[in-house]
């Protein structure tokens, strides 16, 4: 168990180091904060004892640096001055405890033991929460359908093998995020970071700094150095959701980083070596995007090493009802409801409906039904699935009215009529996609930028 010790009093530094090593700890000791910076960057200490008043970089700054590199390191601040304000500030910045000089070795031993026990308990709680979360999440990918059986088997095999690059494809809402989480958690990097980035949610001008980070002074407002998401995922997994939305200029740089396992921060002067596994997900046809010039061919083939396709919910047979019952249990507990199940009509509707929004739409529908249902079981009406299949898959066939107004009618406003049609289908596409603008744009056959412009024009941006 490795400890970090920083104190400018040489006698205390020497004595503490010797005593802690005698009882079995491995100790890295430094008389100044500057001397310890490299060790902090490269090491993963279980606990650190840091003097508040140090020459040069002060103890509070060192505390911040330790927590930035590894938030789980338990930091114990030591000082000869009973300064309540400093003690409070230390705890606020993440210190575990505050010890006054002169102190006994027994006091230091006990404080370290308490710190390590608190760290262990925190990890145990996090592990239990993760296990519970994963049990719920994995339910979304389980089922009796042969298609999902094949998918689950693939995830198990690929995850345990620790594949360095995996591409998840499938419609929006089919569980690609859950699959990515599973791949990470059953693999050899389960105890390392899992960092997610939604490529469709980041403006192009911010993408590079978010992905690769930036140095202090790189641009106006860059008052501190910031590590990018790839760097934060070092040793673990980076999950790129909606990878098809990544801007072309960033695709070039990302491919280079993926090939070299090396990044450059914005305005950085030296490369940063990384060890990152990549899981990418998309609901787009990336090959078609390559043909259309929206996605680089070399990046597509680099990502498509181990592909996994997640089937739409409508192709999963009785799995739909299994998932519906799973969500019913979850939302009954959340909203303190006692319902006996689904009515016959509701079951028939659940199994016959096409679920264009897949698992996400099913989940939202069951939550709404649990909230609104007034009877003992979930009725068809409470599900809110009144949209016909033809309206879902062929919106161009359905006009806003059965018979559009005659052009000869007095007062007919063509522009207003066309705007109403456009607003209706914009709203419908957003609702179908669960608020996913990229998917809505694809459904309507337009680019995401055009969709955003039209949503802003009609003040529909907040529609979910």
C-alpha positions, -999 to 999 in steps of 0.1 A, spaced: 0 0 0 16 32 -12 14 65 7 25 100 -3 42 122 23 50 159 19 64 180 47 91 207 47 103 197 82 131 172 75 130 155 109 92 149 107 96 138 71 124 113 79 107 100 111 72 95 96 86 78 65 107 54 86 78 46 110 52 41 83 76 18 63 83 -2 95 46 -11 97 43 -21 61 35 9 40 55 19 9 61 57 13 71 83 -13 84 113 7 91 149 -5 101 181 13 84 204 -13 52 203 -33 71 209 -66 92 178 -60 61 156 -56 42 167 -88 57 141 -111 50 113 -85 14 126 -82 9 126 -120 23 91 -124 14 73 -92 -19 61 -77 -16 66 -39 -41 52 -15 -35 80 9 -14 112 13 -2 132 43 4 168 32 16 197 53 -6 228 48 23 254 49 49 244 23 75 265 5 64 272 -31 32 254 -39 11 253 -8 -6 223 7 -41 233 -5 -29 235 -41 -12 201 -37 -45 187 -23 -64 200 -54 -38 184 -77 -40 150 -60 -78 151 -62 -76 161 -98 -54 131 -107 -71 106 -85 -102 116 -66 -101 83 -46 -68 92 -29 -75 100 8 -57 132 18 -48 140 54 -37 176 60 -12 183 88 -2 216 103 13 233 133 -14 260 133 -49 255 146 -65 275 118 -102 266 117 -108 284 84 -80 264 67 -93 232 81 -128 239 67 -113 248 34 -93 216 33 -123 195 40 -143 214 13 -116 206 -12 -118 169 -5 -94 163 24 -103 133 46 -91 148 79 -70 176 95 -42 167 120 -25 192 143 12 192 152 26 179 174 10 146 169 16 111 181 25 82 158 -6 64 171 -27 93 160 -13 92 125 -17 54 123 -53 56 134 -61 84 110 -45 66 80 -64 34 90 -97 53 91 -90 69 58 -82 36 41 -113 20 57 -135 49 44 -120 44 10 -127 7 11 -163 12 22 -168 38 -5 -155 14 -32 -177 -14 -18 -208 8 -19 -200 19 -55 -195 -17 -65 -228 -27 -51 -245 2 -68 -229 -7 -101 -238 -43 -97 -275 -34 -90 -274 -10 -119 -259 -36 -142 -285 -62 -132 -312 -37 -143 -294 -27 -175 -286 -62 -186 -323 -70 -183 -327 -47 -214 -304 -69 -234 -318 -103 -221 -347 -121 -236 -359 -152 -253 -356 -142 -289 -329 -159 -310 -316 -125 -323 -310 -112 -288 -295 -145 -277 -269 -141 -305 -262 -104 -294 -258 -113 -257 -234 -141 -266 -214 -118 -288 -212 -92 -260 -200 -118 -235 -173 -131 -259 -161 -98 -271 -162 -81 -237 -142 -108 -220 -117 -108 -248 -111 -71 -243 -115 -60 -279 -98 -27 -284 -124 -13 -309 -161 -23 -312 -188 -8 -334 -224 -10 -322 -251 -4 -348 -289 -3 -347 -318 20 -346 -321 47 -320 -333 33 -286 -322 -3 -292 -299 -4 -262 -265 5 -277 -255 25 -246 -264 -5 -223 -244 -28 -246 -214 -5 -244 -215 -4 -206 -217 -42 -206 -187 -46 -229 -167 -25 -205 -179 -40 -172 -174 -77 -181 -140 -70 -197 -105 -67 -182 -109 -29 -178 -140 -30 -156 -122 -12 -127 -109 16 -150 -127 47 -164 -157 44 -187 -161 78 -204 -190 86 -226 -192 113 -253 -223 121 -274 -209 132 -307 -242 147 -318 -244 170 -287 -211 188 -290 -208 219 -312 -181 215 -339 -160 244 -326 -158 228 -291 -153 192 -303 -115 192 -304 -110 207 -270 -136 184 -254 -120 153 -270 -83 161 -266 -82 188 -239 -63 221 -240 -35 239 -224 -38 270 -203 -40 301 -225 -49 280 -256 -78 304 -263 -98 332 -245 -112 318 -213 -87 289 -211 -75 299 -176 -64 264 -167 -52 233 -184 -80 208 -191 -77 171 -198 -99 159 -226 -122 129 -226 -97 106 -243 -72 114 -216 -97 109 -188 -104 75 -203 -67 65 -202 -65 28 -192 -102 23 -197 -129 28 -223 -141 57 -244 -177 53 -256 -184 74 -287 -222 76 -290 -236 88 -324 -201 86 -339 -216 93 -373 -221 129 -362 -184 135 -356 -173 164 -378 -149 155 -407 -120 176 -394 -122 159 -360 -125 125 -377 -90 130 -392 -74 138 -359 -93 111 -340 -82 84 -365 -46 96 -360 -50 94 -322 -67 60 -324 -38 46 -346 -10 61 -325 -27 59 -290 -14 94 -286 -30 128 -284 -21 165 -285 -40 189 -264 -50 221 -281 -19 243 -280 0 214 -265 38 212 -271 42 175 -265 21 143 -272 4 124 -245 6 86 -247 -26 68 -239 -40 33 -236 -77 36 -245 -102 11 -258 -129 25 -281 -166 16 -283 -185 35 -310 -222 35 -316 -244 48 -344 -279 46 -358 -268 58 -392 -257 38 -422 -220 46 -420 -212 31 -454 -238 54 -470 -223 83 -450 -189 74 -465 -204 74 -500 -221 107 -493 -188 122 -481 -200 127 -445 -177 100 -429 -141 90 -436 -137 56 -452 -105 49 -433 -121 57 -400 -151 35 -408 -129 5 -415 -108 12 -384 -140 13 -362 -157 -17 -380 -132 -42 -367 -158 -60 -344 -193 -50 -353 -224 -58 -332 -259 -51 -346 -287 -46 -321 -321 -56 -336 -351 -33 -333 -376 -40 -306 -403 -50 -332 -381 -80 -342 -377 -93 -307 -411 -111 -304 -422 -118 -268 -392 -100 -254 -413 -68 -258 -437 -80 -231 -409 -92 -209 -393 -57 -211 -427 -41 -205 -432 -60 -173 -397 -51 -162 -404 -14 -167 -438 -18 -150 -420 -31 -119 -395 -3 -119 -420 25 -122 -445 10 -98 -417 11 -72 -407 46 -82 -442 61 -81 -455 40 -52 -482 24 -73 -498 -10 -70 -510 -23 -103 -520 -59 -112 -504 -59 -147 -516 -52 -182 -551 -56 -196 -557 -80 -225 -561 -50 -248 -529 -34 -236 -509 -67 -241 -523 -70 -276 -513 -34 -284 -478 -38 -269 -472 -69 -291 -487 -54 -323 -473 -19 -321 -442 -13 -342 -422 7 -316 -403 30 -339 -385 45 -308 -376 9 -296 -368 3 -259 -366 41 -252 -402 45 -264 -414 14 -246 -398 27 -214 -414 61 -217 -448 46 -226 -448 24 -195 -438 53 -172 -466 75 -186 -491 46 -181 -481 40 -145 -485 77 -137 -518 82 -155 -536 48 -150 -567 51 -128 -577 14 -127 -561 -17 -113 -542 -27 -144 -526 -8 -173 -551 -1 -201 -545 4 -238 -555 40 -235 -530 47 -207 -501 35 -230 -508 64 -253 -500 44 -284 -526 60 -307 -503 66 -337 -510 42 -366 -482 22 -381 -487 39 -415 -481 73 -399 -449 60 -383 -432 46 -414 -448 65 -442 -454 101 -430 -452 114 -466 -484 95 -474 -505 112 -448 -515 148 -454 -524 171 -426 -560 170 -437 -578 142 -456 -588 168 -482 -566 199 -485 -585 232 -489 -594 241 -525 -572 268 -540 -604 286 -550 -616 290 -515 -616 326 -504 -588 335 -479 -567 303 -485 -532 310 -472 -508 285 -489 -477 295 -470 -495 292 -436 -509 258 -447 -474 245 -457 -460 258 -424 -486 239 -404 -477 207 -423 -440 212 -416 -446 219 -379 -467 187 -376 -441 165 -391 -412 181 -372 -431 175 -340 -439 139 -350 -404 131 -360 -390 144 -327 -416 125 -307 -408 93 -326 -371 97 -319 -375 104 -282 -360 139 -288 -330 127 -307 -325 154 -333 -300 134 -354 -325 106 -357 -354 130 -364 -334 146 -392 -327 113 -407 -364 103 -406 -373 136 -424 -345 133 -449 -327 164 -439 -294 174 -422 -293 180 -385 -284 217 -391 -314 222 -413 -336 205 -387 -322 228 -359 -329 259 -381 -365 248 -386 -371 239 -350 -358 273 -340 -380 290 -366 -412 274 -352 -400 275 -316 -401 237 -313 -367 232 -298 -380 221 -264 -402 193 -277 -392 159 -263 
